[in-house]
Amino acid sequence: MLSAFLSAFRTPDLRKKLLFTVGIIAVYRLGATLPSPGVSYGNVQKCLDTIQGSTGVLSLLDLFSGGALLQLSVFALGIMPYITASIILQLLTVVIPRLEQLRKEGQAGQAKITQYTRYLTLGLGILQSSAFVALARSGQLFNNQCDQFPIVPRGTGIPDWLTLTILVMTMTAGTGVVMWLGELITDRGVGNGMSVLIFTSIAARLPSEGWKIKTTKGWGMFLLVIALVLLVITAVTFIEQAQRRIPVQYAKRMIGRRMYGGTSTYIPLKVNQAGVIPVIFASSLLYLPTLALQFFDQNNPGKTQAWIQNHIVKAAAPEHIALYFLLIIFFTYFYVSITFNPTEVADNMKKYGGFVPGIRPGKPTAEYLDFILSRITLPGALYLGIVAVLPNFFFIWLDNQQFQNFPFGGTAVLIMVGVGLETVKQIESQLMQRNYEGFLR
């Protein structure tokens, strides 16, 4: 991997792409630390130094924003509105025939879907920024633990409605800029822009969270956690690369005077065919009870409210861990079923003269692919569930009140490893193309 990066820096055009990507990342991190107008940055820092424990429903979102959300910075929403919009459009493609038709139209249809995704991203940005500003104004952004440090002060001489409107507009505009920066990386840089920005946000939290473990638990616990992190990353990398290859043979066909076909290839079915999407879906559902609790009296909780708080919302509770695990397995099967259609793949193979050796084309091929997919989805779902609940055991082992934003497991590791592998593969493929060009000359 290091040799690939060194070779990339020796290649002028690849070096420009890498430096351009680094420059965009620097701009993104600057916007993540730039306070929005109307926010008291001093009170934010005092509050972050004062509070103990998790920020509850916002912990994962704050991790994805690189700590920008709790500071209400210009890029506080980060890339999450775009991810949510992309997931919604992907699911609606299965339900709405018009979107399904656009998806089949190729590049022109995909451009239209991308345009819809941008509009939906801005709409979600308005909704989410309004919700976060309201939470900050009421003190619930920090679970009412620092009401003595108002994040959005009153009585500044500016009407409250104007202050809140400017805040919402600033954070929504920040979402649009983040989306633009991600697309710039995709077009002119290296890697998938949105994935690179998420990777940057998560990586920005690693030094501070790791140092917090060292200062509170000592060097022994710190080194043990680092060893476990390396073990988890190795296991995730191994399984992310694992795939079942279905051999495909194409029959020879005479078109005009030329002979086509007669080649052998394979269909790569990954063990983790769904990626990190099931974890995000399960996390979103588990945050709904936490959001619902915000509408009840926190000082005098009822029996039902207290049970939900202690058994469903609490990350270290056995019920929470079991429900999280089962939801991930369910969403893994659900997402794989809507993203990989064995019947469509079998029909395309039959159209171009392809067949699986020993399996008849058409419906038998579709049944065979469905059989294989259902068998490899189970270990993939179990793998996602185990990796996702690892942070919950870290909460119990370290300290449930101090490490709720623990970034060394679950979704964070899956995203970092996946983005890292994808970026390295893209660099190596571009290097290989340049080597082939030089060889042919």
Secondary structure by P-SEA (a helix, b strand, c coil): caaaaaaaaacaaaaaaaaaaaaaaaaaaaaaacccccccaaaaaaaaaccccccccaaaaaaaacccccccccccccaaaaaaaaaaaaaaccccaaaaaaaaccaaaaaaaaaaaaaaaaaaaaaaaaaaaaaaaacccccccccccccccccccccaaaaaaaaaaaaaaaaaaaaaaaaaaaacccccaaaaaaaaaaaaaaaaaaaaaaaaccaaaaaaaaaaaaaaaaaaaaaaabbbbbbbbbccccccccccccbbbbbbbbcccccaaaaaaaaaaaaaaaaaacccccccccaaaaaaaacccccccaaaaaaaaaaaaaaaaaaaaaaccaaaaaaaaaaaccccccccccaaaaaaaaaaaaaaaaaaaaaaaaaaaaaaaaaaacccccccccccccaaaaaaaaaaaaaaaaaaaaaaaaaaaaaac
